[in-house]
Amino acid sequence: MEHGSFSDHSKSTFSLTDEDHTMANAVRFSLNQDPRVTFSGYSIPHPSDNKVNIRIQTTGDPAADVLKDACQDLMRMCQHVRSTFDKAVADFKMSQPVKSMNID
């Protein structure tokens, strides 16, 4: 849910439900890599609430578009980490000699 101004789309606060510090900090990191972002931060209103508020201020681009781009960048980073990990596991398994496996 977006909480922003109808007159200035470059400043908005977004509420993400069922999320915590893990997701919010990753999104904040991705936002801070974008040169269009002048400020990004997050807060958790109350520890018992499963809700995160992310505040974004940009140089003029709509904050919703910048958030969408940051989430897509974060998704690509996660896909890269996953594929690199899977390749490393496959390479490790291929490097082990067959005789060292316990095959009875």
Secondary structure, 3 states (H helix, E strand, C coil): CEEECCCCCCEEEEEEECCCHHHHHHHHHHHHCCCCEEEEEEECCCCCCCEEEEEEEECCCCHHHHHHHHHHHHHHHHHHHHHHHHHHHHHHHHHCCHHHCCCC
